Amino acid sequence: MNAPIDLFYWPTPNGWKISVALEEMGLPYTTHAVNIGKGDQFDPDFLKIAPNNRMPAIVDPEGPDGAPISIFESGAILQYLARKTGQFCGRTERERVAVDQWLMWQMGGLGPMAGQAHHFLKFAKEDIPYAKDRYRNETARLYGVLDRQLAQNEYVAGDFVSIADFAIWGWASLWEGQQQTLEDKPNMARWLEAMWARDGVLRGRALMAEKRPGFAEDPELQQRLARLG
């Protein structure tokens, strides 16, 4: 049996990418909470693993050549885990290219834009209409791109679930908080439900779910997670 991977985590869309991947891949892991609200990401010991002051990060005691390795940046972690296990990365070179490009689309586009939408629409202390409109509209444009891709494919990169789906799902599942609509995005809506139906996705989403603000006031999420028993 593989030695557990150390997961440095907090229940955010970026954290869910890795908890979902670990659950879907069936890899054992030990969770270490990095409470970003309290500034745990600036702890000197954590900085040795994640020098960019951001979670998630992992330490795999059975890294390349059997030596431990620490990895930060969620996209890099996903690619590493996919290579390590041979899972969720595509079966052919064409499929692997498709996975990589949609993973990069999330890392460089959807994640930053949806994150800024969340910030300015829900948390910013000042009301800045320009910023709200900019990030709300750009997030809507990106979801339009996603919907058109899913009109042609069951999942983001093709007819198979991949790390690109894991990366995109966390942010896309929070579409309401980004002031988006699914009424004109039926393919995205279908895909979201298909992802919610996966036990690995639910287990990854359930990890420390009670620590996330608003959990107690979200009966729909509680009902989804109750499926795990």
BELKA-V338243 format. One record per pair of residues at least 24 apart in sequence whose C-alpha atoms are under 10 Angstrom apart, sorted by the first residue. I is the first residue (numbers start at 1). GAP is how many residues later the second one is. Records with the same first field share a line. If there is no record, write none. Layout:
I=GAP ; GAP
//
This chain:
1=26 ; 27
2=25 ; 26 ; 27 ; 58 ; 59 ; 60
3=24 ; 25 ; 26 ; 27 ; 57 ; 58 ; 59
4=24 ; 25 ; 26 ; 27 ; 55 ; 56 ; 57 ; 58
5=24 ; 25 ; 26 ; 53 ; 54 ; 55 ; 56 ; 57 ; 58 ; 63 ; 65
6=24 ; 25 ; 26 ; 51 ; 52 ; 53 ; 54 ; 55 ; 64
7=24 ; 25 ; 26 ; 27 ; 48 ; 49 ; 50 ; 51 ; 52 ; 53
8=24 ; 25 ; 26 ; 27 ; 33 ; 38 ; 41 ; 42 ; 46 ; 47 ; 48 ; 49 ; 50 ; 51 ; 64
9=24 ; 25 ; 26 ; 27 ; 32 ; 45 ; 46 ; 47 ; 48 ; 49 ; 198 ; 199
10=24 ; 25 ; 26 ; 27 ; 45 ; 46 ; 197 ; 198 ; 199 ; 201 ; 202
11=24 ; 25 ; 45 ; 193 ; 194 ; 195 ; 196 ; 197 ; 198 ; 199 ; 200 ; 201 ; 202
12=24 ; 43 ; 44 ; 158 ; 159 ; 193 ; 196 ; 197 ; 199 ; 200
13=43 ; 98 ; 102 ; 153 ; 154 ; 155 ; 156 ; 157 ; 158 ; 159 ; 160 ; 161 ; 192
14=40 ; 41 ; 42 ; 59 ; 60 ; 61 ; 93 ; 97 ; 152 ; 153 ; 154 ; 155 ; 156 ; 157
15=39 ; 40 ; 41 ; 42 ; 59 ; 152 ; 155 ; 189 ; 190 ; 192
16=40 ; 58 ; 150 ; 151 ; 153 ; 154 ; 155 ; 185 ; 186 ; 187 ; 188 ; 189 ; 190 ; 191
17=39 ; 57 ; 58 ; 60 ; 61 ; 146 ; 147 ; 148 ; 149 ; 150 ; 151 ; 152 ; 153 ; 154 ; 184 ; 187 ; 188
18=38 ; 39 ; 40 ; 56 ; 57 ; 59 ; 60 ; 63 ; 145 ; 148 ; 149 ; 186 ; 187
19=37 ; 147 ; 181 ; 182 ; 183 ; 184 ; 185 ; 186 ; 187 ; 188
20=143 ; 146 ; 147 ; 149 ; 150 ; 178 ; 179 ; 180 ; 181 ; 182 ; 183 ; 184 ; 185 ; 186 ; 187
21=56 ; 57 ; 60 ; 61 ; 66 ; 67 ; 141 ; 142 ; 144 ; 145 ; 146 ; 179 ; 180 ; 183
22=56 ; 59 ; 60 ; 178 ; 179 ; 181 ; 182
23=176 ; 177 ; 178 ; 179 ; 180 ; 181 ; 182
24=63 ; 64 ; 139 ; 142 ; 174 ; 175 ; 176 ; 177 ; 178 ; 179 ; 180
25=56 ; 57 ; 60 ; 61 ; 62 ; 63 ; 175
26=59 ; 174
27=54 ; 58
29=29 ; 30 ; 31
30=28 ; 29
31=27 ; 176 ; 177
32=24 ; 25 ; 26
33=175
35=176
73=34
74=33 ; 93
75=25 ; 28 ; 29 ; 31 ; 32 ; 88 ; 89 ; 92
76=27
78=25 ; 84 ; 85 ; 86 ; 88 ; 89
79=24 ; 84 ; 85
81=82
82=80 ; 81
87=74 ; 75 ; 76
88=72 ; 73 ; 74 ; 75 ; 76 ; 77 ; 78
89=68 ; 71 ; 72 ; 73 ; 74 ; 75
90=67 ; 68 ; 69 ; 70 ; 71 ; 72 ; 73
91=69
94=63
95=62 ; 63 ; 64 ; 65 ; 67
96=61 ; 66
97=60
98=58 ; 59 ; 60 ; 64 ; 66
99=57 ; 58 ; 59 ; 61 ; 62 ; 63 ; 64 ; 65 ; 66
100=57 ; 62 ; 63 ; 64
101=56 ; 63
102=44 ; 54 ; 55 ; 60 ; 61 ; 62 ; 63 ; 65 ; 66
103=53 ; 54 ; 59 ; 60 ; 61 ; 62 ; 63 ; 64 ; 65
104=60 ; 63
105=37 ; 41 ; 59 ; 62 ; 63
106=36 ; 58 ; 59 ; 61 ; 62 ; 63 ; 65
107=57 ; 60 ; 61
109=29 ; 30 ; 33
110=28 ; 29 ; 30 ; 31 ; 32 ; 33 ; 36 ; 57 ; 58 ; 61 ; 62
111=28 ; 56 ; 57 ; 59 ; 60 ; 61
112=27 ; 59
113=24 ; 25 ; 26 ; 27 ; 29 ; 58 ; 65
114=24 ; 25 ; 26 ; 28 ; 29 ; 57 ; 58 ; 60 ; 61 ; 63 ; 64
115=24 ; 56 ; 63
116=62
117=60 ; 61 ; 62
118=56 ; 57 ; 58 ; 59 ; 60 ; 61
119=58 ; 59
120=58
121=56 ; 57 ; 58
122=55 ; 56 ; 57
132=46 ; 47
135=43
136=42 ; 43 ; 44
137=41 ; 42 ; 43
139=33 ; 36 ; 39 ; 40 ; 41
140=35 ; 38 ; 39 ; 40 ; 41 ; 42
143=29 ; 32 ; 37 ; 38 ; 39 ; 42 ; 45
144=38 ; 40 ; 41 ; 43 ; 44
145=40 ; 43
146=26 ; 39 ; 41 ; 42
147=35 ; 37 ; 38 ; 39 ; 40 ; 41 ; 42 ; 43 ; 44
148=37 ; 38 ; 39 ; 40
149=38 ; 39
150=35 ; 36 ; 37 ; 38 ; 39 ; 40 ; 41
151=34 ; 35 ; 36 ; 37 ; 39 ; 40
152=35
153=34 ; 38
154=33 ; 36 ; 37 ; 40
155=32 ; 33 ; 35 ; 36 ; 37 ; 39 ; 40
156=32 ; 35
161=34
165=26 ; 27 ; 30
166=29 ; 35 ; 38
168=24
169=26 ; 27 ; 32
170=25 ; 31 ; 35
196=28 ; 29
197=27 ; 30
199=26 ; 28 ; 29
200=28
201=24
202=24 ; 25 ; 26
203=24 ; 25
//
